[in-house]
Amino acid sequence: MKAPRKEIAILALHAVVMAALNANAQCHTAHTYAVCPEFDTIYVENCIREPFGLGAFRLSTGELKWHAPAPGGTAFQCDVAATAEVVASSAAPVSVTPEGWKVGDDGDDFVQGWDARTGELNWEIRSGEIYGLVSAGPYFFASRKNPGGLIVIESETGKMGWKPPSASRGALDLYDPKDGVLLTSRYAADTYSGQILKYWPTEWEISAAAFAGQRVVVGTDSIKAGTTKLAAYSLPTFQMEWVREDARKRDFAALAADADHVVVAIYPDRDSYRLPGNMEVQALASSSGKLLWSKTIRCAFLGESSSSPVELVSGLAIVSTLDEGRLSSTLQAFDVGTGRRKWTLDLKNAYAGVTCADEYCYLAGVAGKVVQVDVRTGAQRWYRIPAQ
């Protein structure tokens, strides 16, 4: 019996709507894990010690959906990104020597694509040495060191997508895309067509970038002469709206933003990573760059800015710092408008570097572990890849 035309039309419309939602759904990438709230899923990778593995968990319950060991003769390289259908990881060949296992040459690295529902390996491609994976629409984007620049991979097939601009310098820094725009440390591009929307000034070394409603905010580090800068561009025209300069030439190391606020972590200089030091946290009005408040936080260890120490969620500026010994973190929440501290949480076996989505924040733990923190209650949930 044939279905009525009206019912067929409704089903077709539903399929189109769901496809559009999946295409626009945002997964947040944080090296060893990718958080996908729209799919109630977090993907977690153990790339630290054997047995290497990749797992998918239900965000809301912590239930393990699937677990896949690294293919024989390979080791994961601490990069995970996801779309609605596919999870991507970076990997390298390994061999056993009398001294233990040894990772192969960087040029032998590859990117793998896993079925997001089952954990089956769908494809893998040789990529060379890469630094970072992000996803947007139908593509994965990977930053490659040699040759430098970007590679674009079709998530469904593992084939190369649009050709990015050539780059003579090393790897690009990549930031979570949004609304069809990919931000890199050299330019902003349309994620679907590859059209370059804006090249950043050539004399700027971009160290951080974030979307702030209908704006993009970028920060620079202290690698070249002159003051370091924090600048906002309007979307979609990329007209510069405001610039803040730091006469002390400090490093704008990390950014988080929404339509009304920008939160920035400032390090003493670009050589401060992995050393004790002071981190200044500032909150600004995203429309004008006006300083709302600032705080100086003493850190036992200034983490890599690629694992951001600041986030912004539910009206709270979230700040993550590593404690002495580097095996635990302190998470603090400040009212983003006033700077008043709302709560402090000590997290054992969690590294600094925080990612937030909806009303939850996430921090990586050791060897295939991630902790979720409810910013309203402080309740914690751990996602742990099984040992076997």
Number of C-alpha atoms within 10 A of each C-alpha: 3 5 8 8 9 9 10 12 12 11 12 12 12 12 12 12 12 12 13 12 13 17 17 18 19 24 25 24 25 27 22 26 29 27 27 22 18 15 15 13 23 25 30 30 31 28 22 16 12 13 16 22 24 25 23 28 21 18 21 11 11 17 13 18 16 17 20 19 20 19 13 8 12 18 28 28 25 20 25 28 30 31 28 22 16 25 27 30 24 29 27 22 18 16 12 10 8 6 6 7 12 14 17 14 12 16 15 14 22 21 26 21 27 22 18 22 13 14 19 15 17 17 16 18 15 14 21 20 24 27 19 24 27 26 31 26 22 21 25 27 23 27 25 22 20 17 17 17 22 24 20 21 24 17 28 18 15 19 13 14 19 15 13 15 13 10 16 11 11 14 21 23 22 23 22 20 25 19 14 14 21 23 25 24 21 20 17 20 20 18 24 15 12 17 15 15 17 17 13 15 10 9 11 20 19 27 25 28 27 23 26 22 15 15 23 24 24 26 27 28 25 24 18 12 9 14 16 24 22 23 18 26 20 17 15 12 10 16 13 14 16 16 15 16 15 16 10 12 21 22 29 29 28 26 29 26 26 21 13 16 25 28 28 27 25 23 25 20 17 18 12 18 16 11 12 15 16 18 23 17 23 20 27 20 18 26 18 14 19 14 14 16 15 16 13 12 13 13 17 17 21 22 24 15 21 17 19 23 27 28 26 26 20 16 15 22 28 27 23 27 27 24 20 12 9 16 15 18 23 17 23 19 23 19 17 25 16 12 18 13 14 11 15 15 13 15 21 14 16 23 24 27 24 23 26 22 17 11 14 19 22 23 26 26 23 15 20 25 20 24 19 21 20 15 20 10 9 14 10 14 16 16 24 22 26 16 11 10
